[in-house]
Amino acid sequence: MTQPNAGTLFGHPKGLFLLFGTEMWERFGYYGMRALLVLYLVASVQDGGFGWTTSEALGLYGSFTMAVYLTPMIGGWLADNFIGQRKAIIYGGIIFALGYFTLGIPKSMIVGMEETVFYIGLALIVIGNGLFKANVSSLVGELYQEGDHRRDGAFTIFYMGINLGAFLSPFIVGTLGEEVNWHYGFIAAGVGMLIGLALQLTLANKYLGDIGVVPSAKKVTEHKEDLKARALTKEEKDRTKVILIMSVFSVIFWAGFEQAGGLFNIYASQFTDRNFMGFEVPATWFQSLNAMFIILLAPVIASIWVGMGSKEPTSPKKFALAMVFLALGFFVMVGATMVQGGDVTIKVSMLFLVFAYLFHTLGELCLSPIGLSLVSKLAPVKFTSLLMGAWFFFTALSNKLAAFIGQFVGEGEEQVANAGNIFMSVGVAALVTALIIFLSANKLVEWMHGAEGDQHSDIDSKLEEELSVTATHEGVSETRS
């Protein structure tokens, strides 16, 4: 593989900024579509939606997001073994865009086939995501030689693209869909995907060279094969236990956190007073809060960890702290339902959702040392792919569980009371999980056998770690085995 020789920008290869733009526009489309999905399904037929119940909409949303987290495993395998990352990105981008535009077909053109076409659109998005999402971030690391000190900073820039796309999309895609026409919103998501695809088609050869062209499986070393053949040591078995235990615990966090696109989205639309100085804030705009808080708070959290020095909490203790923040977010929403007092006609202040998202984002930032980095640090070579698959599986499971929990909200007058019970139950479950993890933290660190000691001590590396949280959540890794 030859490194591209197209010059630098701000001290980094220009190819980095190509990947930044590609990923930003892809996430722009996805997060915009995701913000609309549940609201579109529950909107009445007269308002252009499908008129589904909240339970039906959340059930589909859970199945869809579960598939979104599972298909990158297949896409990564296809790219690694057969087509290479670059072709996978192009194919995935095309299928992605077709999915969005399929959702954007006006119902008047497909009378009698509305739901069939809708499901085809979602299936195309899932397939496109699998090919695209698994492979863009892997190209970032390949822009740099081993040991290049700029690599951590490169991922900081790249992850900012993810958050920027996630922040902007609800304002454009969400507003068009919610305020003008649902189909215009989906078409806008497709246009965003096409922009990212156009960047790749026109600039990749110049700024990426031959990076990602050859399937990575053809570059497996003999040494690596030798490592795969030998038996596991006791240390490797202990580290594997840590991965599996933390994967199971992660389900609780993400099942709560993923209420953002489901139950929180419904609550914003139906039970929140969104009037601000005579302007009604679209419900989809609340989906931007998480990305905004990540961008604003990541440097703050990073500086706090660095300032603590040797007193910085271990990864398991940070995980426990994340569960506490998750609980606080749900207790805020319990307060919102108490203000309503069971009356569905009463709408509460937007500040309840703002603070709930704030606490959940703080929790997410506390998980930044965990995620896929845990697998890459601890997994034995012969089981890296298997354990990466396990992490994907539990992340996917958490999305389905999130929808299952949200479905208990029911319909009509019972929704407020049921929502309060759901928020309280998830909050209590999060606190209990936090206590279990905290009490187990020392044993988990012991089983890591020194891997936990590999801490970043400089602010730039720590910032990269914090900003990577969105990518970790999405099941993205810069390296795969």
N, C-alpha and C positions, 0 to 999 in steps of 0.2 A: 504494500500500500504506500502510495506517495502522498505526502502532505501537500495541500493546495498552496500555491505561491501567488496569491492575489492581493497581498498587502494586508495591513492591519488597520484597525479603527479603535481608538481609545486603548491601544496596546493589545488588542485581541484580534485573532483572525477574522476577516470580514464574513467568513462563513458562519460564525457564531450569530451574527446579527440577522443573517438569512434564516437560520433556524429559529431565532427569537421571533421574527415576524411570522414565519410559518406556523409556529405553535400558538402564537397570540391569536391569529385569525381562526385557527381551528377551535381553540377554546372559546373564542367569541361566539362561534356558531353553536357549539355544544351547550354552553351555559345559558345562552339565550333561549334555545329550544327547551332545555330542562326547566327554566323558569316558567315557561308557558304551558308545559305539558298537562299538569294536573288541573290548572285553571281552565284550559281548553276542554278537557274531558267533562268537567262538572258544569260548564256553562250550558245554559238551556239551548235547545235546538233553534229557538227564535233568535238567540244571540250568536248563532253560528257554531255553537259547540255540539257535544254529543248528548248532553243531558244525563250523564252517568251519575250514580250516587257517589258520595265521597269515598265509601268503602271500595267500590268498584275501581274508581280512579286510582286510589292509593295501591290497590292490589296490582294493577297493571304497571304502575310506576315502579313498584318494588321489583317485579319480574324484569322490567326493562333495565333498570340500573344494575341489577344482579348480572345480567348478561353483559353489560358494558364492562364490568370488572373481570369477567371470565375470558372474554374473547382475546384480550391482548396476549394471553398465554399461547393461543393458537397462532396469532399473527406473528409473535416473536419467533416461534418455532419454524414457521414457513420462511420467514426472512433469513433466519440463521442457517437453515439447511438447503433452501432451494432458490429463492428469488433475490435475496439481498435486501437491506433496509431501504435503499433508495427506490427500488421498484415497488416495494410494499407501501411506501408512503404515497407514491403516485396512484397506485391502484386503490388504496384505502381512501385517498382524498376524493377520487372520482365517485366511488360508491357512497361515501359520506354525503357529498353534494347531491347525488341522485336521491338519497333518502330525504334530505331536507326539502328538495323541490317536489318530491312525491307528497309530502305532508302539505305542501303549499298549493296543491291542485284544488281549485274551488269545488265545493260540493255539487254545485250546479252542473258540473261537467261529468260527474261520476254518480249520478243518481242511482240508488240501489246498490252501489258498490262502495259506499263511503267507508265503512269499517274495514273492508278488505284492503282497500288502497291505503288506509291509515296503518294497518299492520304491516303491509309491504314496506312502507316508509320507515317504520321503526326497525324492521329487520335489516334494511339496507344500512341504517345508521349504526346498528350493532356490528355488522360485518365490517363496515368502513372503519369504525373505531378500533376494531381488533387489529387490522392491518396498519393503521396509521399511528395510533397512540403508543404501541409497543416499540416503535422504531425511531421516532424523531430524537428523543433524548439520548439514545445510544450513540447517535452521531456526534453529539457535543463532545464527549470524552475523546473521540477519535481525532478531533482537530488538534490535539496536543500530544506531544511525546511523553513517555513515562517520566515522572519526576518534574514536569513543568509546573512551576509554582502558580501559574495563571489559571490552572484548571478549576480550583475551587471558586475563584471569582467568576469564571465562565458560567458555572451552574447558577450562581447568584443572579447573573444577568438573564439567563435562560428562564429561570423560575419566575422572575419578575414579568416575563412575557406571559406566562400562564396566568398570573394574578391580574395583570392588566387586561387581558382578554376577558377574564371572569368578571372583572369590575365593570367594564364598559358595556358588555352585551345586554344586561337587563335594561339599561337606559335606552338602547336603540331597538334591539330585537323585541324586548319585553313591551316597550311602549307601542311599537307598531302593531304587535299582536293583540295586546290587551285593549288599546284605545282606538285602533283603526279597524283592523281585520286580522283574525287569527292567522290566516294564510299568508298575509304580508309579513308577519313575524317569522314564520318558517322560511319564507323565501329569502328574507334578510339573513337568516342563519346560513342558508345555502350560498348566498353571495359572499359572506365572510369566508366560508370554506373555499370557494373558488379563488379568492384573492390569495389565500395561503398556498393553494395548489399552483397558481400562476407564478408565484415567487419561486417555487421549486422547479417548475418546468423551464423557466427562463434564466435562472441564475445559478442553479445547483452545479452544473458542470464547471462554471467559472470559479465559484467560491468554495466548492467542496472537493473538487478534483475527482479522484476515484474512490473517495471514502464512501463506504456503504454499498458499493457496487457488487463486490464479491461476498457471497454468503460466509458468515464468520465461522461456520462449522468446518470449512476447509482450512482454517488456520489453527486448529486445535494442536497443541504440542504433545509430543510423546511423553514428556514429563507429567503432564496433566493426566494422561491416560494411565500412567503408572500409579498416580495418587488415587485414581478412581478404583483401581483394582485391589488395593490393600484393605485390610479390615479397619473398622473404626477403633480409635483409642478411647479410653475412659473420658478424656477431656472433650473429645468430639461428641460423645454420647450425651454428656452433661450440657454442652452448648445446644445440641439438638432439642433437649428437653426445654431449655429456655425459650427457644423459638416457638415451639408448639404451645407452651403455656401462655406466652405473651400474645400469640395469635388468637387464642381463645378469649383472653381478656379484651382484646381489641374489638371483638364483636359487640360488647356492651357499649363501648364508647361510640363506635360508628353507627350503631342502631339508634342511639340518641341523637347524635350529630346530624344524621341524615333526615331527621324530621324537617330540616330546612326546606328541602324541595317538596315535601309532602304536607304534613300537618301544619307546620308553621306557615307555609304558603297559603293554605286554606284559611288559617286564622287571620293572616294579614288581609286577605280578600274579603272575608265575611264578618269579622268581629273587631276590626281595628278602625278607629277614627283616623282616616288618612288625609283629612283636610288640613292643609298648611297655608294660612293666609289666603284662603279662597281657592287654592289649587289642590285638587285631589291627587295625592301621590299614588301612582300605579302600584299595585301589590307586588309586581315583579321586581320593582326597584329594591326591595328589601334583600333580594338575592345578591346584591352588590356589597352588602355590608361586610360579609366574611372576607372577601378579597381586599376591601378597603382597610379593614382592621389588620390584616396580615401585613400589608404594605406599611402601615403606620406604626405598628407595634413590634414588628420583628426586630428592628434595630434596638428598641428599648429592652426587649426580653434578652436579646443577645448580650447587651452591655451589662445587664443584671447578672447573667450567668458568669460572664468573664470577671466581673467585679467580685464575685463570691470566691473566686480562686479555688483553693482546695476544699472549700465548704460547699461547692456546687453539688446539688443532689445527683445521685446516680440515676441512670435511665429508668429503672423500675420506680424510683421515688417520684421522678418527673411524671411517669405514667399515672401514679396514684394522684398526684396533684391535678393532672388533666381531668381525672374523673371527678374531683371536687369541683373544678370549674364547670364541668358539664352539669353537675347537680345544681349548682348555683343558677345556671341559665334556666333550668326547668323550674326551680323554685320561684324565679321571677315571673314565669308564665303562670304558675299557680296563683301568684298575686293578681295577675290580670283576670283570671277566671273568678277570683273572689270579689273583685270590683264589680264584675257582671252579676254576681249573685244568682247565677242560673238563668238569667234573662237574656235570650238571644237577640233582643232588640237593642240592648245596650252595647255600645262600642267603646273600646278602651283606647288609651293613649298609645301612640306609636312608640313611645319611649320604652314600653315593656319589651317589644320585639328588639329594639335597638340594644338594650342591655342584655337580653338573652343571647343575641348574636355576639355581643362583646365577650361575654363569659365563655361561650363556646369556642370562639376564636382563640382566647387565651389558653383554653384547654388543648386546642389543636396545636398551638405553638409549643406546648409542653411535650407533645408527642414527637417533635421533630427529630430527636436522636433515635427514635424507635423505628417503626415502619420497615421498609425494605432494607434500610441500612443495617438493621439487626440481622437480617438473613445474610447479607453480603459479608458481614463481619464474623458471624458465628457458624455458618453452615459448612459441614464437611464437603469437600470438592465433589465426592461421588453422589451427594444428595442435594446439591445446590438447586438444581432445577426442580426436584421434587418438593423441597421446602419452600421455594419461591411459589410453586403452584399451591401449596398449602396456605400461604399467606394470601394469595389471590382468592382462594376458595373462601376463607373466613371473611375477607373483605366483602366478597359478593354476598355471602350469607347474611352479613350485617345489614346490607341494603334491603334484602327481602324481609328480614326481621323488622326493620324500621317500618316498612309498609304494613306488615302484619299488626304491629303495635298501633299504628295510626288508624287502622280500620275500625278499631273499637270506639272511635269517636261517634259513630252512628250518624243519624240524620235528625233534622228538625230541632225541637225544643230540648232534646237530651244532649245536644252536642256540647254545650258549654260545660255542663256537669261532667260529662264523660271526658272532655279534654282536660279538665282539672284533675281528674283521677289519673289519667295517663301521665300528665306532667309530674304529678306527685310520685307515682309509682316508679317512673324512670329515674327521677331525682334520687329517691331512696336507694334504688338498685345501684346507681352510680356511687353513692357514698359507701355502701356495703362493699362494693368491688374495690374502691379506693383503700378501705381498711385492710382487706385481704392482701392486696398488692403491697401495701406499706409493710405489713407484718412479714411478708415473704421476701422483701427486697434484698436483705443481706444474703439469703440463701441463693437467690437468683444471680446476684453479682458473683458469688463464690463459684457457681456453676459456669460462669462466663470465662473463668480461668484467664484473667488478665485483659480480655478484650475491652472491658469497661474502662480500663485505664487509658485507652487511646482517645484522650480528650483533646479538643482544640483549645488552645490557649490564647489565640489572637482574635481580635474582633472581626476581621474579614472572614476567617474560616467559620466563626460562630454565626455570623450573619448569613453566610451561605447555608448553614445547617438549618437556621430558622426559616429562611425563605423557601427551603425545599419542602416545607410541610404540605403544601397543596399537591405537589407531585407525589409525595409519599402517600397521601390520602388516595390519589387516583391510581395507585398501583403502578407507578412508573419508576423504572430503574435505569441508570445509565449503563449498566453492564448486565449481561445475562450469560449463563453458562449453558 
